[in-house]
Amino acid sequence: MNKFQILSLFCFILGFIFFSLGFLQGDVEAGVLIVFPIIGGSSIYAFLGTIFFFMAIILFMFGFISSLKSEELDYDYEERPPEKKASVKGGGVVLIGPIPIVFGSNWKISFVMLIIAIILVIVVFFVFRMFLF
């Protein structure tokens, strides 16, 4: 573990301690919505607990990034055959209500996805119009 990960663990423990103190005094409320923990409060304990939790998350990300940079990969490039370049092209459409969001790896694929999105919106409009009205 590097220094960022140790500081992250320390901040996480401090945040948990502050939330526990606030919970014991009745200033902090906790619950679970589906699988997500919900913590709320209006005291200094809730504020400090939140600050330390966010610091723990940020420090953990820095520790993860620095551990990736510190690992040195030892490859012998002369023994490996040259790699072939593979080209992958793709795209997609996300419909949020009647608004299409189109993305693609180049403009041709994006244009095709835009046409598909327009067709999908028109088909969905007529299907809903047919069944609901």
C-alpha positions in Angstrom: 0.0 0.0 0.0 1.3 3.4 -0.9 0.8 6.6 1.2 -2.4 7.7 -0.6 -4.1 4.4 0.1 -3.1 4.6 3.8 -4.4 8.2 4.1 -7.5 7.1 2.3 -8.1 4.3 4.9 -7.4 6.8 7.7 -10.0 9.3 6.3 -12.6 6.6 5.8 -12.2 5.5 9.4 -12.4 9.1 10.6 -15.6 9.6 8.5 -17.1 6.5 9.9 -16.3 7.6 13.5 -17.8 11.1 12.9 -21.0 9.6 11.4 -21.2 7.2 14.3 -20.9 10.0 16.9 -23.6 12.0 15.1 -25.8 8.9 14.9 -25.4 8.2 18.7 -26.3 11.8 19.5 -29.3 11.7 17.1 -28.0 14.3 14.7 -27.3 11.9 11.8 -29.9 9.7 10.2 -29.0 6.6 8.1 -31.0 4.4 5.7 -30.8 2.2 2.6 -32.6 2.9 -0.6 -32.5 -0.3 -2.7 -28.8 -0.9 -2.3 -27.5 2.6 -1.8 -26.7 3.9 1.7 -28.3 7.2 2.5 -26.8 9.3 5.3 -28.1 12.7 6.3 -27.7 15.1 9.1 -27.5 18.7 10.2 -24.6 18.7 12.7 -20.9 19.2 12.6 -20.5 15.4 12.8 -22.4 14.9 9.5 -20.4 17.6 7.9 -17.0 16.2 9.0 -18.0 12.6 8.2 -19.0 13.7 4.7 -15.8 15.6 4.2 -13.6 12.7 5.3 -15.5 10.2 3.1 -15.0 12.4 0.1 -11.3 12.8 1.0 -11.0 9.0 1.3 -12.5 8.5 -2.2 -10.2 11.1 -3.8 -7.1 9.8 -2.0 -8.0 6.2 -3.0 -8.2 7.3 -6.6 -4.8 9.0 -6.4 -3.3 5.9 -4.7 -4.7 3.7 -7.4 -3.3 5.9 -10.2 0.1 6.2 -8.5 0.3 2.4 -8.0 -0.3 1.9 -11.7 2.4 4.4 -12.5 4.9 2.8 -10.1 4.6 -0.7 -11.6 7.2 -1.2 -14.2 6.4 -3.6 -16.9 9.4 -5.5 -18.1 8.8 -6.6 -21.7 11.4 -7.9 -24.1 10.2 -6.4 -27.3 12.7 -8.3 -29.5 11.2 -11.7 -28.8 7.6 -10.6 -29.5 6.3 -10.6 -33.1 5.0 -7.3 -34.2 1.3 -6.8 -33.4 -1.2 -6.1 -36.0 -3.4 -3.1 -35.7 -7.0 -3.9 -35.3 -9.6 -1.3 -36.2 -12.9 -1.4 -34.5 -15.8 0.8 -35.6 -19.1 1.1 -33.8 -21.9 3.3 -32.8 -25.1 3.4 -30.9 -28.4 5.2 -30.2 -29.7 6.0 -26.8 -33.3 7.1 -26.6 -34.3 9.2 -23.6 -37.9 9.8 -24.2 -38.3 11.2 -27.7 -34.8 12.6 -27.7 -32.2 10.4 -29.5 -28.5 10.6 -28.4 -26.3 9.3 -31.3 -22.7 8.3 -31.0 -20.2 6.6 -33.3 -16.5 6.1 -34.0 -16.7 8.1 -37.3 -19.1 10.3 -39.1 -20.5 7.6 -41.4 -21.5 5.3 -38.6 -22.9 8.3 -36.7 -25.0 9.2 -39.7 -26.3 5.7 -40.0 -27.1 5.7 -36.3 -29.0 9.0 -36.8 -31.1 7.5 -39.5 -31.9 4.5 -37.3 -32.8 6.9 -34.4 -35.2 8.9 -36.6 -36.8 5.7 -37.8 -37.1 4.4 -34.2 -38.7 7.6 -33.0 -41.2 7.6 -35.8 -42.1 3.9 -35.3 -42.5 4.4 -31.5 -44.7 7.5 -32.2 -47.0 5.6 -34.5 -47.2 2.5 -32.2 -48.2 4.6 -29.2 -50.6 6.6 -31.3 -52.2 3.4 -32.5 -52.6 1.8 -29.1 -53.3 4.7 -26.9 -55.6 6.9 -29.0 
